[in-house]
Amino acid sequence: MNDFLYYLAAFGVLLGLLIVVHELGHYVVARLAGVKVLRFSVGFGRPVLIRQIGRDRTEWSIGLFPLGGYVKMLDESEGDVAPEESHRAFNRQSVWKRIAIVVAGPVANLLLAVFVYWGLFMHGMEELRPVLGAPIAASPAAVAGIENGERVLKIAGEEVVTWSDMRWILLRKMAGRGAIDLEVINLHNEINFRRIDLAATTNEGESGDPLEQLGLTFFRPDYPPEIGKISPGSPAEIAGLASGDRITGINGKQISTWADVVSMVRASPSIRLTVYFMRAGETMSVQVTPLEVERQGVRIGQIGAAVNDAAFPRQELLITVQYEFLPALGKALNETWDKSTFSLQMMGRMLTGAVSWKNISGPVTIADYAGQSAKLGASHYLKFLALVSISLAVLNLLPVPILDGGHLLYYVAEIIRGKPLSEQWMAIGQKIGLALILILMAFAFYNDLTRLIPG
């Protein structure tokens, strides 16, 4: 229950902030253009909280259904307007002013992403180095000859500094479905080139991590099987295991590394295990039944024991990425541009069938990721917020009636025709747009359900 409330709060903060920033973009530019704003609403439906503020008595409200928001402006097409205020009506503004007001919402979301990335790059982020583990057997990475401990230097000529860099570059390159060259350096400081065939990746959203499809895993040092920390109330604590215990065997099988422990426990959800260990020079044993948990649709076991990793230097696997003021801004702009264009490419590939619609995520999946990123720390949560803000901006700019992009489409048609579209055509467009949005929402909720209930 606590986890549910935590995830719900993380999702609520993220969604609320993105909606407010988006609508503030519309509001600020509308006011600058001289348009009267009647209502600023976070959420739809009956207002649960409403206040009138300012000379124009603008209503600031929170709606019953918080999945969205809107800015209602004075408009002669939506009701009577007093003659003395007609010059402040939205419909009386030039087409260029109307375009500016409409585009301001998505631009505000993009600017939010830029500022978040800018702050993170200046503050510095601790990230994983792009060090590869032993590849999955018979995978493209194994065929390419990748070895445990190799660090990626470049991918197709692009420099790689962090694991996130590697993931992002590979995701972009996977669209080509060809082969890609990785420049790596091994534990003996020897540089090699590995060519990986990307054809093995699928376009299905539920097929797991694309990097796993390629057989790429993160480097795991050969830690000795010594327990470092026990989670309170976990099966390990209940069984009597403690920090400092060195596991020597499970169900009669000899254990030599912590990876052996993880492998045995993960493969035994809800199955009682006999664990042998050394404590103060004495051999002991206990019965432990791993909890059954789900990870990416797969049932695995967990006992709540973590490895004692104090002996391995963290700097070997972690790097702090930090930039000065202007380089950080350049990096933030580039990051926002890359992710915006990638989102558009993915949407285009969905329309052509090159990418499955199962990649669309709904509010349940977003809430899950929001909670997970919040648990990892503020920098991870802010990075996720920036990513969703970019996605929201790109989605709103699609030329679909009812979205901001649909209104822009109307105004482009008005510029070409020299006069606005008729109310009849705009009403038809609104109905088509609403239908498309409902279909998109249905896909998103269906995908959420299939992720929650695999099979």
Secondary structure, 3 states (H helix, E strand, C coil): CHHHHHHHHHHHHHHHHHHHHHHHHHHHHHHHCCCCEEEEEEEEEEEEEEEEECCCCEEEEEEEEEEEEEEEECCCCCCCCCHHHHHHCHHHCCHHHHHHHHHHHHHHHHHHHHHHHHHHHHHCEEEECCEECCCCCCCHHHHHCCCCCCEEEEECCEECCCHHHHHHHHHHHHHHCCEEEEEEECCCCCEEEEEEEHHHCCCCHHHCCHHHHHCCCECCCCCCCEEEEECCCCHHHHHCCCCCCEEEEECCEECCCHHHHHHHHHCCCCCCEEEEEEECCEEEEEEECCEEEEECCEEEEECCEEECCCCCCHHHCEEEECCCHHHHHHHHHHHHHHHHHHHHHHHHHHHHCCCCHHHCCCHHHHHHHHHHHHHHCHHHHHHHHHHHHHHHHHHHCCCCCCCHHHHHHHHHHHHHHCCCCCHHHHHHHHHHHHHHHHHHHHHHHHHHHHHHCCC
